[in-house]
Amino acid sequence: MTKSWTVREVLGWTKDYFRRSGIEAARLEAEILLSHALRADRLELYLRPERVLTDPERLDFKKLIRQRHEGTPLQYLIGEVDFFGCRLKVSPVALIPRPETEELVERIVKDFFSSKISPSWILDLGTGTGAIAIALARAFKHAQILAVDLSEGALGLASENARENGVEARVRFLRSDWYENVSGVFDLIVSNPPYVPREELEHLQTEVKKEPAIALDGGPDGLEAIAHIVSRSVEFLRPPGRLYLEMGDKQASRVRELIEQAETFHLDILRDIAGKERFVRAERLAPRNISTFAEQE
Ligand SMILES: C[S@@+](CC[C@H](N)C(=O)[O-])C[C@H]1O[C@@H](n2cnc3c(N)ncnc32)[C@H](O)[C@@H]1O
C-alpha cells in the first residue's frame, strides 16, 4: 500500500529536497508549488497541516517538484506572476518579467506624474508577456499603446494578458522586427531588449536558460538590440518625447556613447534599488534646443 502523505510531511520533505537541489528559498517554493497543486491558498497549508493529499494531488505535486528540481523556473510552473499590480500569465514562450523592469515602469510613471504630463502615444519594443505595455496602460488611462515583438508566441500571450487586465482596447500588438512595421510618432518609447552578450548565454543559471533565447541574446557584445533601438528612436519620438531602456549593469558607458552620438537627447543613467546603473532615460530635445546645443560647440 502507498504511504499517505500529509501537507506537513510533504512540505518538510520537499524543503529538504529543494535545499539539496540548491534552491535558495526552498521552504517558500515548496509552499507555493504545493498550494498550486492543491488549488489552495498558502494559508490553508498552515490551517490544515494534517490534510492528507489525494493520489492525483500527490502525482501532480510530484511532477511539479521534479520539473523544479530540473531547473524549470517556479513562475513557469505556476503559470503567473504579479507585475506592478497586474496579474500576468507566463509561459516558456516569453521572458518572466523581472522586479528590475517593475522599477523601470515605476520610474517612468513617477517621472511623468511629477512633470504633470501624460504620454498619449506609447511604444513598447519587445513586449514579451506585455508586462510593460499593460502596466503603463493601467497607469496612463488615456494612453494608446503599441506593443511589438518578433515572437508570435509572446504576442499571443501578451494579448491574453491585456484582455485579462482589461486594457485590450488601448494596447495594440504587432509583429515587427523592432521598428520595421511601426509607423507614427510617440511620446514615450520603452524597451527592455535582449542585452546578454552571446558568449555569456551558456553560463547563465539553469533557470534562465529555460527562457527563450530571443529574449536574452543581445548579439556579440550584448548591445545589438539597444544600438538599433537608439539609432532609429529619433524618427519615432516627437519632442520632448522620452526613450527609456533597461540594460545590463556593465553597459552604461557604452549605451551613453550610443545615445550621445545621436546628439538629440538629454540623457540620464538611472540606478536600480541595488545601486546598479540599469536604466537609461533620454529626452528628445526640440529642434530649437538641438541647434542651440550645436552652436555652443
Ligand atoms: C528581455 S525580453 C523583455 C520582455 C518584456 N518586455 C519584459 O520586460 O518582461 C526582450 C523581448 O524582445 C523580443 N525581441 C527580440 N528580438 C526582437 C526583434 N528583432 N524585434 C522585436 N522584438 C524582439 C523578445 O521576443 C522578447 O520578448
The ligand as a Gaussian input file, in Angstrom:
#p B3LYP/6-31G(d) Opt

LIG

0 1
 C       14.236000      40.893000     -22.398000
 S       12.726000      40.417000     -23.202000
 C       11.627000      41.630000     -22.480000
 C       10.201000      41.200000     -22.415000
 C        9.288000      42.172000     -21.647000
 N        9.299000      43.491000     -22.238000
 C        9.709000      42.264000     -20.190000
 O       10.325000      43.284000     -19.819000
 O        9.452000      41.334000     -19.426000
 C       13.028000      41.031000     -24.830000
 C       11.879000      40.841000     -25.815000
 O       12.321000      41.325000     -27.098000
 C       11.814000      40.482000     -28.108000
 N       12.643000      40.619000     -29.308000
 C       13.850000      40.077000     -29.557000
 N       14.294000      40.432000     -30.783000
 C       13.333000      41.229000     -31.319000
 C       13.219000      41.925000     -32.549000
 N       14.170000      41.847000     -33.500000
 N       12.124000      42.666000     -32.761000
 C       11.142000      42.746000     -31.814000
 N       11.203000      42.112000     -30.629000
 C       12.286000      41.356000     -30.377000
 C       11.843000      39.093000     -27.496000
 O       10.981000      38.199000     -28.163000
 C       11.449000      39.411000     -26.048000
 O       10.063000      39.277000     -25.878000

